[in-house]
């Protein structure tokens, strides 16, 4: 399937989890079956980022919140938030993915699923998140 497509599917599930109150483990298993995420590398990445974002949501939200000017996590559109959490997780915990790739992929997802202003907003927030993670802020 490839990392780009698997990342997009992970973002979709993270968005879905924000909306549906069903059991998260059941949602993940159902999503894996319905979207045929069966190749080992794709499945490993998918489960790592989805579970990682869920388990570290509070920590990621605090990291993101520090860089929201005039916004709060609660006011962010849910798709924007799913994309931003996913990319922030990748930058902080996935050392096999260069941070600029994660940010670029997040912007591409925003172009596809969000409004015009969202992509520059997400790019700006993630740039500041990266600066903090690299100790530049």
N, C-alpha and C positions, 0 to 999 in steps of 0.2 A: 504494500500500500504506500509506504513512504512516510517520512516524518511530517511533511507539510500537511498531508491529508489526515494523519493521525492526530496532529495538533489541533486541526480544525474540529475533528470529532470530539476531542477532549474539551475544547471550548464549548461546544454545543451541549455536552453533558453537564458541564459546570453551570451553564446557564439554566438548563432544565432543573437541576437540583435546587437552584434558588427559588424556583416557582412551584415545583411539585413537592408535596410534603410526604410522599411515599418513602418507605424505607430506602436509605441511600444504597446499601449493599444490593438490594433487589434491583434498584434502578441501574446500577453499574452492570450487574450480570445481564439484565435484559438488554441494555444498550450494546454490550459486547456481542451478544447473539444477533440482535437485529442488524447490526452494522458490520458483521463478519470481521471483527478485529481478531484474527486468529494467528497471524504470523508472530513468532516469538518476540522479535525485536519491537514490533508495533505494539503488541500487547503489554510488554514490559514497560515501554515508555508511557503508554496510555495510563496504565494502572499507577505508575509512579507519580505522574503529574496530577492525575485526578485525586488520588488518595492524599498526596502531599498537600495540595491546595486545601482540601477539606480539613485535614488534620492541623494545618498551620494557618487556617483562615484568619484567626484573630491577629496573629503575628504579621501576616501579610497585609491585613487591613490597616494595622498601625503604621507599617512601613509606607504604604500608599498614602494614607491620610496626612502624613507629614509633608507631602508634596502637592496636596490639593489646595489651590488658592481660591477661596470663595466657594468651595464645594465641600461636601461631606460624602463619606462612603454611601450613606443612605439616600443621597440625592442623585448619585450616579446612575445612569441607565444600566440595567442589569446585564446587557450584552457587553457594554464597555467594561463593567466591573469584572465579568468573567474573563475577558481578554487580558485586562490589567493584572488580575490575580495570577493567571497562568504564566504570563511573561515574567512577572516578579518572582514567582516560584522558580522558573527556569534560571533566571539570573542569579538567584541566591543559592540554589541547591543542585542545579544540573551543570556540572563543570565540563561536560562533553559538548555543550552548546555555547558558542561564543555569544556574549551578551548582545552584540550588535545584530546578530542573526535573530535572536529572540525578539528584539525590539522591531526589526524590520518585518518579521512574520506577524507580530501583533498589529502593526500598521496595515499590513495587507488584509488581515482579518477584519479590521475596522473599516477598510475601504469596501469590503464585501458585505458586511452586516450592519454597519452603523451609518449615521449621518456624516456629512462632510466635515463638520466641526469636530466630531469625535476622533477622527484619525490624528489631527494635530494635537488635540487635548491628550490623547493616549500617548502619543510620541513624546510630548513635553513631560508628562508625569513619569513615564518610564525612563527618560533621560535623567531626570532628577533622582529617581530610585537608584539607577546605575551609579550616579555620582556618589550617593551616600554609601552604597555597597563597596565602592572602590576607595572610600575614605576621602573623597574630594569635596564633600559638603559638610 
